[in-house]
Amino acid sequence: MRAEAQAYADQINAALALLRRFLDWDRALRRLDELNSRVEDPALWNDAKAAQDVMRERRRLDEAISATNAISKELADTIELIEMAEAEGDEALVDDAVASLQALAERAEKDKVTALLAGEADANDTYVEINSGAGGTESNDWAGMLQRMYSRWAERHGMKVELVDYHAGEQAGIKSATLLVKGENAYGYAKTESGVHRLVRISPYDSSARRHTSFASVWVYPVIDENIEVEYNESDLRIDTYRASGAGGQHINTTDSAVRITHIPTGIVVQCQNQRSQHKNKAEAYNQLRARLYELELQKREAEASATAASKTDIGWGHQIRSYVLQPYQLVKDLRTGVTSTAPSDVLDGDLDRFMAAALSQRVTGEKVEVEDVD
């Protein structure tokens, strides 16, 4: 078989192996049989919520298993066709079969990413909350860079970004901001960014040009719809109103339109000030609270499923999931993934966006992605 065809076949087999390992293939097949049996039980439909949960899990498993089996069968058929064509000396048929393998390899890559994003809330929209850490102006500037980076990444991937909450820094950057990212698999792609991010660079705000370390936290949690119930007691909530900060016109800065809700048992705090009315800000804050509580429940499930699974709530300022080093000539390196990019200082933010997308792709697919230099 041609080297080109063998390379495509190896790529497809690698994708299939990753899919089967991710799905825990034998367990997934048994689980699908169990769910099919439950669907056939009339008693299941007496509980609408339980039936909905079963059907949602069944659909995810069935789609992933069917896609894997279809690719595996098509690969075997195409390889058999190539071998027959080579034996008969039909070069035109071999070329067509190799082209089919190439298309199948591309499809396998897409299906692999889709399967990896098959979590319960991966397909949902997402909130991205960014807070600057210790370091004053340096950390505020770093938090602002992260905000622009995630916004540009989302926009360049066809997603919509809304600014839900924003607190500007005194000199530069932001103290905190909350983004609402709307798009297919928004939470699935962004959820690995939760944690503390560190930047090491020569400070542009230090006249002595000393190296500074800045910290910012990023928390990602899914938007949930009315079909998902999240239970909490109103008595556990503390609701505060205050005047919105920043630009917004005469009305927004002269009334207590901003809303902050604190969930006392968990210490979760959400706030919104982007709307002109207190009623709309409160509704958005409640949406954020439900999303945060749901994400907390997902963490508990993951911890129960795997005793070694690390919870995002265990991450402190001294434990960062991503570290960046900004060196002379604007070289940026992610110390965790090893992805490196370079850019002139005047386009650094745009290059950071491309760098983040490459690092994110590497974590999702497990493949190394090279980042081209920005012209």
C-alpha positions as a Markdown table, in Angstrom:
| # | Residue | x | y | z |
|---|---|---|---|---|
| 1 | Met | 0.0 | 0.0 | 0.0 |
| 2 | Arg | 1.2 | 3.5 | -0.8 |
| 3 | Ala | 3.0 | 5.4 | 1.9 |
| 4 | Glu | 0.5 | 8.2 | 1.6 |
| 5 | Ala | -2.4 | 5.8 | 2.1 |
| 6 | Gln | -0.7 | 4.2 | 5.0 |
| 7 | Ala | -0.2 | 7.6 | 6.7 |
| 8 | Tyr | -3.9 | 8.3 | 6.4 |
| 9 | Ala | -4.8 | 4.9 | 7.7 |
| 10 | Asp | -2.5 | 5.4 | 10.7 |
| 11 | Gln | -4.0 | 8.7 | 11.4 |
| 12 | Ile | -7.5 | 7.3 | 11.3 |
| 13 | Asn | -6.5 | 4.3 | 13.5 |
| 14 | Ala | -5.0 | 6.7 | 16.1 |
| 15 | Ala | -8.2 | 8.7 | 16.2 |
| 16 | Leu | -10.3 | 5.5 | 16.6 |
| 17 | Ala | -8.0 | 4.3 | 19.4 |
| 18 | Leu | -8.4 | 7.7 | 21.2 |
| 19 | Leu | -12.1 | 7.5 | 20.8 |
| 20 | Arg | -12.4 | 4.0 | 22.2 |
| 21 | Arg | -10.1 | 4.8 | 25.1 |
| 22 | Phe | -12.1 | 8.0 | 25.9 |
| 23 | Leu | -15.4 | 6.2 | 25.7 |
| 24 | Asp | -14.1 | 3.2 | 27.7 |
| 25 | Trp | -15.4 | 1.1 | 24.8 |
| 26 | Asp | -16.6 | -2.1 | 26.5 |
| 27 | Arg | -18.2 | -0.2 | 29.3 |
| 28 | Ala | -19.9 | 2.1 | 26.8 |
| 29 | Leu | -21.4 | -0.8 | 24.9 |
| 30 | Arg | -22.8 | -2.3 | 28.1 |
| 31 | Arg | -24.1 | 1.0 | 29.2 |
| 32 | Leu | -25.9 | 1.6 | 25.8 |
| 33 | Asp | -27.5 | -1.8 | 26.1 |
| 34 | Glu | -28.7 | -0.9 | 29.6 |
| 35 | Leu | -30.1 | 2.4 | 28.4 |
| 36 | Asn | -31.9 | 0.7 | 25.5 |
| 37 | Ser | -33.6 | -1.7 | 27.9 |
| 38 | Arg | -34.7 | 1.2 | 30.2 |
| 39 | Val | -36.2 | 3.1 | 27.2 |
| 40 | Glu | -38.3 | 0.0 | 26.4 |
| 41 | Asp | -39.6 | 0.0 | 30.0 |
| 42 | Pro | -43.0 | 1.8 | 30.1 |
| 43 | Ala | -42.5 | 2.7 | 33.8 |
| 44 | Leu | -39.6 | 5.0 | 32.8 |
| 45 | Trp | -42.0 | 7.5 | 31.1 |
| 46 | Asn | -43.9 | 8.0 | 34.4 |
| 47 | Asp | -41.0 | 10.3 | 35.5 |
| 48 | Ala | -40.5 | 12.9 | 32.7 |
| 49 | Lys | -37.1 | 14.2 | 34.1 |
| 50 | Ala | -35.7 | 10.7 | 34.5 |
| 51 | Ala | -36.8 | 9.8 | 31.0 |
| 52 | Gln | -35.2 | 13.0 | 29.7 |
| 53 | Asp | -31.9 | 12.2 | 31.4 |
| 54 | Val | -31.9 | 8.6 | 30.1 |
| 55 | Met | -32.6 | 9.7 | 26.5 |
| 56 | Arg | -29.9 | 12.4 | 26.6 |
| 57 | Glu | -27.3 | 10.0 | 27.8 |
| 58 | Arg | -28.5 | 7.3 | 25.3 |
| 59 | Arg | -28.3 | 9.8 | 22.4 |
| 60 | Arg | -24.7 | 10.9 | 23.3 |
| 61 | Leu | -23.5 | 7.3 | 23.6 |
| 62 | Asp | -25.3 | 6.1 | 20.5 |
| 63 | Glu | -23.9 | 8.9 | 18.3 |
| 64 | Ala | -20.3 | 8.4 | 19.5 |
| 65 | Ile | -20.4 | 4.6 | 19.1 |
| 66 | Ser | -22.2 | 4.7 | 15.7 |
| 67 | Ala | -19.6 | 7.3 | 14.4 |
| 68 | Thr | -16.7 | 5.1 | 15.6 |
| 69 | Asn | -18.1 | 2.0 | 14.0 |
| 70 | Ala | -18.9 | 3.7 | 10.8 |
| 71 | Ile | -15.4 | 5.1 | 10.4 |
| 72 | Ser | -13.9 | 1.7 | 11.3 |
| 73 | Lys | -16.0 | -0.1 | 8.7 |
| 74 | Glu | -15.3 | 2.5 | 6.0 |
| 75 | Leu | -11.5 | 2.3 | 6.7 |
| 76 | Ala | -11.5 | -1.5 | 6.4 |
| 77 | Asp | -13.5 | -1.3 | 3.1 |
| 78 | Thr | -11.3 | 1.4 | 1.6 |
| 79 | Ile | -8.0 | -0.4 | 2.5 |
| 80 | Glu | -9.5 | -3.6 | 0.9 |
| 81 | Leu | -10.3 | -1.6 | -2.2 |
| 82 | Ile | -6.8 | -0.2 | -2.4 |
| 83 | Glu | -5.2 | -3.6 | -2.1 |
| 84 | Met | -7.5 | -5.0 | -4.9 |
| 85 | Ala | -6.8 | -2.0 | -7.2 |
| 86 | Glu | -3.0 | -2.3 | -6.6 |
| 87 | Ala | -3.2 | -6.0 | -7.4 |
| 88 | Glu | -5.0 | -5.3 | -10.7 |
| 89 | Gly | -2.7 | -2.3 | -11.5 |
| 90 | Asp | -5.6 | 0.2 | -11.6 |
| 91 | Glu | -3.9 | 3.4 | -10.6 |
| 92 | Ala | -6.9 | 5.6 | -11.2 |
| 93 | Leu | -8.9 | 3.5 | -8.7 |
| 94 | Val | -6.0 | 3.6 | -6.2 |
| 95 | Asp | -5.9 | 7.5 | -6.5 |
| 96 | Asp | -9.7 | 7.7 | -5.8 |
| 97 | Ala | -9.4 | 5.4 | -2.8 |
| 98 | Val | -6.5 | 7.4 | -1.4 |
| 99 | Ala | -8.6 | 10.6 | -1.8 |
| 100 | Ser | -11.4 | 8.8 | 0.1 |
| 101 | Leu | -9.0 | 7.9 | 2.9 |
| 102 | Gln | -7.9 | 11.5 | 3.1 |
| 103 | Ala | -11.5 | 12.7 | 3.5 |
| 104 | Leu | -12.1 | 9.9 | 6.0 |
| 105 | Ala | -9.1 | 11.0 | 8.1 |
| 106 | Glu | -10.5 | 14.6 | 8.2 |
| 107 | Arg | -13.9 | 13.2 | 9.2 |
| 108 | Ala | -12.3 | 11.1 | 11.9 |
| 109 | Glu | -10.5 | 14.2 | 13.4 |
| 110 | Lys | -13.8 | 16.1 | 13.5 |
| 111 | Asp | -15.7 | 13.1 | 15.1 |
| 112 | Lys | -12.9 | 12.7 | 17.6 |
| 113 | Val | -13.2 | 16.3 | 18.8 |
| 114 | Thr | -17.0 | 15.9 | 18.9 |
| 115 | Ala | -16.7 | 12.7 | 21.0 |
| 116 | Leu | -14.2 | 14.3 | 23.4 |
| 117 | Leu | -16.8 | 17.1 | 23.9 |
| 118 | Ala | -19.6 | 14.7 | 24.7 |
| 119 | Gly | -19.9 | 15.8 | 28.4 |
| 120 | Glu | -23.3 | 16.5 | 29.9 |
| 121 | Ala | -22.9 | 20.3 | 29.4 |
| 122 | Asp | -20.2 | 20.5 | 26.8 |
| 123 | Ala | -22.6 | 21.7 | 24.1 |
| 124 | Asn | -23.9 | 24.6 | 26.2 |
| 125 | Asp | -23.0 | 28.3 | 26.1 |
| 126 | Thr | -20.6 | 29.3 | 28.8 |
| 127 | Tyr | -19.6 | 32.0 | 31.3 |
| 128 | Val | -16.0 | 32.9 | 31.5 |
| 129 | Glu | -15.1 | 34.8 | 34.7 |
| 130 | Ile | -11.7 | 36.5 | 35.0 |
| 131 | Asn | -10.3 | 38.1 | 38.2 |
| 132 | Ser | -6.9 | 39.7 | 38.7 |
| 133 | Gly | -4.8 | 38.5 | 41.5 |
| 134 | Ala | -2.0 | 39.9 | 43.6 |
| 135 | Gly | 0.2 | 42.3 | 41.7 |
| 136 | Gly | -1.8 | 45.5 | 41.3 |
| 137 | Thr | -1.5 | 47.1 | 37.9 |
| 138 | Glu | 0.5 | 44.2 | 36.6 |
| 139 | Ser | -2.2 | 41.6 | 37.4 |
| 140 | Asn | -4.9 | 44.0 | 36.2 |
| 141 | Asp | -3.2 | 44.3 | 32.9 |
| 142 | Trp | -2.7 | 40.5 | 32.6 |
| 143 | Ala | -6.4 | 40.0 | 33.4 |
| 144 | Gly | -7.3 | 42.4 | 30.7 |
| 145 | Met | -5.1 | 40.6 | 28.2 |
| 146 | Leu | -6.8 | 37.3 | 29.1 |
| 147 | Gln | -10.2 | 38.9 | 28.6 |
| 148 | Arg | -9.3 | 40.2 | 25.1 |
| 149 | Met | -7.7 | 36.8 | 24.3 |
| 150 | Tyr | -10.8 | 34.8 | 25.1 |
| 151 | Ser | -13.1 | 37.3 | 23.4 |
| 152 | Arg | -11.0 | 37.2 | 20.2 |
| 153 | Trp | -10.7 | 33.4 | 20.3 |
| 154 | Ala | -14.5 | 33.1 | 20.6 |
| 155 | Glu | -15.3 | 35.6 | 17.9 |
| 156 | Arg | -12.8 | 34.0 | 15.4 |
| 157 | His | -14.5 | 30.6 | 16.0 |
| 158 | Gly | -17.9 | 32.0 | 15.1 |
| 159 | Met | -19.2 | 32.5 | 18.7 |
| 160 | Lys | -20.9 | 35.5 | 20.1 |
| 161 | Val | -19.4 | 37.3 | 23.2 |
| 162 | Glu | -21.4 | 39.4 | 25.7 |
| 163 | Leu | -19.9 | 41.4 | 28.5 |
| 164 | Val | -22.0 | 40.6 | 31.6 |
| 165 | Asp | -19.9 | 42.3 | 34.3 |
| 166 | Tyr | -16.8 | 44.6 | 34.1 |
| 167 | His | -14.6 | 46.4 | 36.7 |
| 168 | Ala | -11.8 | 48.4 | 35.3 |
| 169 | Gly | -8.4 | 48.7 | 36.9 |
| 170 | Glu | -7.2 | 52.0 | 38.2 |
| 171 | Gln | -4.3 | 52.4 | 35.7 |
| 172 | Ala | -4.7 | 49.6 | 33.2 |
| 173 | Gly | -6.5 | 46.3 | 32.5 |
| 174 | Ile | -9.4 | 45.0 | 34.7 |
| 175 | Lys | -10.0 | 43.9 | 38.2 |
| 176 | Ser | -12.7 | 41.5 | 37.1 |
| 177 | Ala | -14.9 | 40.7 | 34.1 |
| 178 | Thr | -17.5 | 38.1 | 33.2 |
| 179 | Leu | -18.1 | 37.1 | 29.6 |
| 180 | Leu | -21.0 | 35.1 | 28.2 |
| 181 | Val | -19.8 | 33.1 | 25.2 |
| 182 | Lys | -22.5 | 31.7 | 23.0 |
| 183 | Gly | -21.8 | 29.0 | 20.4 |
| 184 | Glu | -21.7 | 25.3 | 19.7 |
| 185 | Asn | -19.6 | 23.4 | 22.3 |
| 186 | Ala | -18.6 | 26.7 | 23.9 |
| 187 | Tyr | -18.3 | 25.2 | 27.4 |
| 188 | Gly | -16.7 | 22.0 | 26.1 |
| 189 | Tyr | -13.8 | 24.0 | 24.5 |
| 190 | Ala | -13.4 | 26.5 | 27.3 |
| 191 | Lys | -13.7 | 24.4 | 30.4 |
| 192 | Thr | -10.1 | 23.4 | 30.5 |
| 193 | Glu | -9.1 | 27.0 | 31.0 |
| 194 | Ser | -10.5 | 27.1 | 34.6 |
| 195 | Gly | -7.7 | 27.8 | 37.1 |
| 196 | Val | -5.0 | 30.3 | 37.9 |
| 197 | His | -2.9 | 31.7 | 35.0 |
| 198 | Arg | 0.5 | 33.1 | 35.6 |
| 199 | Leu | 2.5 | 35.6 | 33.4 |
| 200 | Val | 6.2 | 36.3 | 33.8 |
| 201 | Arg | 7.5 | 39.3 | 31.8 |
| 202 | Ile | 9.6 | 42.5 | 31.9 |
| 203 | Ser | 7.1 | 45.0 | 33.2 |
| 204 | Pro | 6.2 | 47.9 | 30.9 |
| 205 | Tyr | 5.1 | 49.7 | 34.0 |
| 206 | Asp | 8.4 | 49.4 | 35.8 |
| 207 | Ser | 10.9 | 52.2 | 35.0 |
| 208 | Ser | 13.8 | 49.8 | 36.1 |
| 209 | Ala | 12.6 | 47.2 | 33.5 |
| 210 | Arg | 12.5 | 44.4 | 36.2 |
| 211 | Arg | 10.9 | 41.0 | 35.7 |
| 212 | His | 7.4 | 40.7 | 37.3 |
| 213 | Thr | 5.1 | 37.8 | 37.9 |
| 214 | Ser | 1.4 | 38.4 | 37.5 |
| 215 | Phe | -1.6 | 36.2 | 38.4 |
| 216 | Ala | -5.2 | 36.0 | 37.2 |
| 217 | Ser | -7.9 | 33.4 | 37.8 |
| 218 | Val | -10.2 | 32.2 | 35.1 |
| 219 | Trp | -13.4 | 30.2 | 36.1 |
| 220 | Val | -15.6 | 28.7 | 33.4 |
| 221 | Tyr | -19.1 | 27.3 | 34.0 |
| 222 | Pro | -21.9 | 26.3 | 31.7 |
| 223 | Val | -25.1 | 28.2 | 30.9 |
| 224 | Ile | -28.0 | 25.9 | 31.8 |
| 225 | Asp | -31.5 | 26.0 | 30.4 |
| 226 | Glu | -34.9 | 25.7 | 32.0 |
| 227 | Asn | -34.8 | 21.9 | 31.5 |
| 228 | Ile | -32.1 | 21.5 | 34.1 |
| 229 | Glu | -33.2 | 22.0 | 37.7 |
| 230 | Val | -30.8 | 23.5 | 40.2 |
| 231 | Glu | -32.1 | 23.5 | 43.8 |
| 232 | Tyr | -31.2 | 26.2 | 46.4 |
| 233 | Asn | -32.9 | 27.9 | 49.2 |
| 234 | Glu | -33.7 | 31.6 | 48.9 |
| 235 | Ser | -32.8 | 32.0 | 52.6 |
| 236 | Asp | -29.2 | 31.0 | 51.7 |
| 237 | Leu | -28.8 | 34.0 | 49.4 |
| 238 | Arg | -27.6 | 37.5 | 50.3 |
| 239 | Ile | -28.6 | 40.0 | 47.6 |
| 240 | Asp | -26.8 | 43.4 | 47.5 |
| 241 | Thr | -27.4 | 46.3 | 45.1 |
| 242 | Tyr | -24.9 | 49.0 | 44.3 |
| 243 | Arg | -24.2 | 51.6 | 41.7 |
| 244 | Ala | -22.6 | 50.4 | 38.5 |
| 245 | Ser | -19.1 | 51.5 | 37.7 |
| 246 | Gly | -17.5 | 52.7 | 34.4 |
| 247 | Ala | -19.1 | 54.2 | 31.4 |
| 248 | Gly | -22.8 | 53.7 | 30.9 |
| 249 | Gly | -24.6 | 57.0 | 30.7 |
| 250 | Gln | -26.4 | 59.1 | 33.3 |
| 251 | His | -28.9 | 56.6 | 34.5 |
| 252 | Ile | -26.7 | 53.5 | 35.0 |
| 253 | Asn | -24.3 | 55.4 | 37.3 |
| 254 | Thr | -26.9 | 57.2 | 39.4 |
| 255 | Thr | -29.1 | 54.3 | 40.5 |
| 256 | Asp | -28.4 | 51.1 | 42.4 |
| 257 | Ser | -28.9 | 49.0 | 39.3 |
| 258 | Ala | -26.0 | 46.6 | 39.8 |
| 259 | Val | -26.7 | 43.3 | 41.6 |
| 260 | Arg | -24.5 | 41.0 | 43.6 |
| 261 | Ile | -25.8 | 37.6 | 44.9 |
| 262 | Thr | -23.8 | 35.6 | 47.5 |
| 263 | His | -24.7 | 31.9 | 48.1 |
| 264 | Ile | -23.7 | 31.6 | 51.7 |
| 265 | Pro | -23.3 | 27.8 | 52.1 |
| 266 | Thr | -20.7 | 27.6 | 49.2 |
| 267 | Gly | -19.4 | 31.2 | 49.2 |
| 268 | Ile | -20.2 | 31.6 | 45.5 |
| 269 | Val | -20.5 | 35.2 | 44.5 |
| 270 | Val | -22.0 | 36.4 | 41.2 |
| 271 | Gln | -22.8 | 39.9 | 40.0 |
| 272 | Cys | -24.1 | 41.8 | 37.0 |
| 273 | Gln | -24.1 | 45.4 | 36.1 |
| 274 | Asn | -24.2 | 45.5 | 32.3 |
| 275 | Gln | -28.0 | 46.1 | 32.1 |
| 276 | Arg | -29.7 | 49.4 | 32.7 |
| 277 | Ser | -32.3 | 48.0 | 35.1 |
| 278 | Gln | -31.9 | 46.3 | 38.4 |
| 279 | His | -34.5 | 43.7 | 37.4 |
| 280 | Lys | -32.6 | 42.6 | 34.3 |
| 281 | Asn | -29.3 | 42.5 | 36.2 |
| 282 | Lys | -30.9 | 40.4 | 39.0 |
| 283 | Ala | -32.2 | 37.9 | 36.4 |
| 284 | Glu | -28.8 | 37.6 | 34.8 |
| 285 | Ala | -27.2 | 37.2 | 38.3 |
| 286 | Tyr | -29.6 | 34.4 | 39.1 |
| 287 | Asn | -28.7 | 32.7 | 35.8 |
| 288 | Gln | -25.0 | 32.9 | 36.8 |
| 289 | Leu | -25.7 | 31.5 | 40.2 |
| 290 | Arg | -27.6 | 28.5 | 38.8 |
| 291 | Ala | -24.7 | 27.9 | 36.4 |
| 292 | Arg | -22.1 | 28.0 | 39.1 |
| 293 | Leu | -24.1 | 25.7 | 41.4 |
| 294 | Tyr | -24.6 | 23.3 | 38.5 |
| 295 | Glu | -20.8 | 23.4 | 37.6 |
| 296 | Leu | -20.1 | 22.6 | 41.3 |
| 297 | Glu | -22.4 | 19.6 | 41.1 |
| 298 | Leu | -20.5 | 18.4 | 37.9 |
| 299 | Gln | -17.2 | 18.7 | 39.9 |
| 300 | Lys | -18.6 | 16.5 | 42.7 |
| 301 | Arg | -19.7 | 13.9 | 40.1 |
| 302 | Glu | -16.3 | 13.8 | 38.6 |
| 303 | Ala | -14.6 | 13.5 | 42.0 |
| 304 | Glu | -16.9 | 10.6 | 42.9 |
| 305 | Ala | -16.2 | 8.9 | 39.5 |
| 306 | Ser | -12.4 | 9.2 | 40.0 |
| 307 | Ala | -10.8 | 9.6 | 43.4 |
| 308 | Thr | -7.8 | 11.2 | 41.8 |
| 309 | Ala | -9.8 | 13.8 | 39.8 |
| 310 | Ala | -8.7 | 17.3 | 40.9 |
| 311 | Ser | -11.4 | 19.8 | 41.7 |
| 312 | Lys | -11.0 | 23.4 | 40.4 |
| 313 | Thr | -11.9 | 24.6 | 43.9 |
| 314 | Asp | -8.6 | 23.0 | 45.1 |
| 315 | Ile | -6.6 | 25.4 | 43.0 |
| 316 | Gly | -5.0 | 28.3 | 44.9 |
| 317 | Trp | -3.0 | 31.3 | 43.8 |
| 318 | Gly | 0.2 | 29.2 | 44.2 |
| 319 | His | -1.1 | 26.4 | 41.9 |
| 320 | Gln | -1.6 | 27.6 | 38.3 |
| 321 | Ile | -2.8 | 25.4 | 35.4 |
| 322 | Arg | -1.1 | 27.6 | 32.8 |
| 323 | Ser | 2.0 | 29.6 | 33.0 |
| 324 | Tyr | 3.2 | 32.1 | 30.3 |
| 325 | Val | 6.7 | 33.5 | 30.0 |
| 326 | Leu | 7.0 | 36.7 | 27.9 |
| 327 | Gln | 10.6 | 37.2 | 26.9 |
| 328 | Pro | 12.4 | 39.8 | 24.8 |
| 329 | Tyr | 11.3 | 39.8 | 21.2 |
| 330 | Gln | 7.8 | 39.0 | 22.4 |
| 331 | Leu | 8.3 | 35.2 | 22.7 |
| 332 | Val | 5.4 | 33.7 | 24.5 |
| 333 | Lys | 5.6 | 30.1 | 25.9 |
| 334 | Asp | 3.0 | 28.0 | 27.7 |
| 335 | Leu | 5.1 | 26.2 | 30.2 |
| 336 | Arg | 2.5 | 23.4 | 30.5 |
| 337 | Thr | 2.0 | 22.4 | 26.9 |
| 338 | Gly | 5.3 | 23.7 | 25.5 |
| 339 | Val | 3.5 | 25.7 | 22.7 |
| 340 | Thr | 5.6 | 28.7 | 21.8 |
| 341 | Ser | 4.8 | 31.7 | 19.6 |
| 342 | Thr | 6.4 | 35.0 | 18.7 |
| 343 | Ala | 5.1 | 38.3 | 17.7 |
| 344 | Pro | 6.0 | 42.0 | 17.5 |
| 345 | Ser | 4.8 | 44.0 | 20.5 |
| 346 | Asp | 2.2 | 45.9 | 18.6 |
| 347 | Val | 0.3 | 42.7 | 17.7 |
| 348 | Leu | 1.0 | 40.7 | 20.9 |
| 349 | Asp | -2.7 | 40.4 | 21.9 |
| 350 | Gly | -3.7 | 39.0 | 18.5 |
| 351 | Asp | -0.8 | 36.5 | 18.7 |
| 352 | Leu | -1.8 | 35.5 | 22.2 |
| 353 | Asp | -5.2 | 34.7 | 20.8 |
| 354 | Arg | -3.7 | 32.3 | 18.2 |
| 355 | Phe | -1.4 | 30.9 | 20.8 |
| 356 | Met | -4.2 | 30.2 | 23.2 |
| 357 | Ala | -6.3 | 28.5 | 20.4 |
| 358 | Ala | -3.3 | 26.3 | 19.6 |
| 359 | Ala | -2.7 | 25.4 | 23.2 |
| 360 | Leu | -6.4 | 24.7 | 23.7 |
| 361 | Ser | -6.5 | 22.4 | 20.6 |
| 362 | Gln | -3.5 | 20.5 | 21.9 |
| 363 | Arg | -5.2 | 19.8 | 25.2 |
| 364 | Val | -8.5 | 18.8 | 23.6 |
| 365 | Thr | -7.1 | 16.6 | 20.9 |
| 366 | Gly | -3.8 | 15.5 | 22.4 |
| 367 | Glu | -1.9 | 16.6 | 19.4 |
| 368 | Lys | 0.9 | 19.2 | 19.2 |
| 369 | Val | -0.2 | 22.3 | 17.2 |
| 370 | Glu | 2.4 | 24.6 | 15.8 |
| 371 | Val | 1.7 | 28.4 | 15.9 |
| 372 | Glu | 3.0 | 30.4 | 13.0 |
| 373 | Asp | 4.6 | 33.7 | 13.6 |
| 374 | Val | 2.4 | 36.8 | 13.1 |
| 375 | Asp | 3.6 | 39.0 | 10.2 |
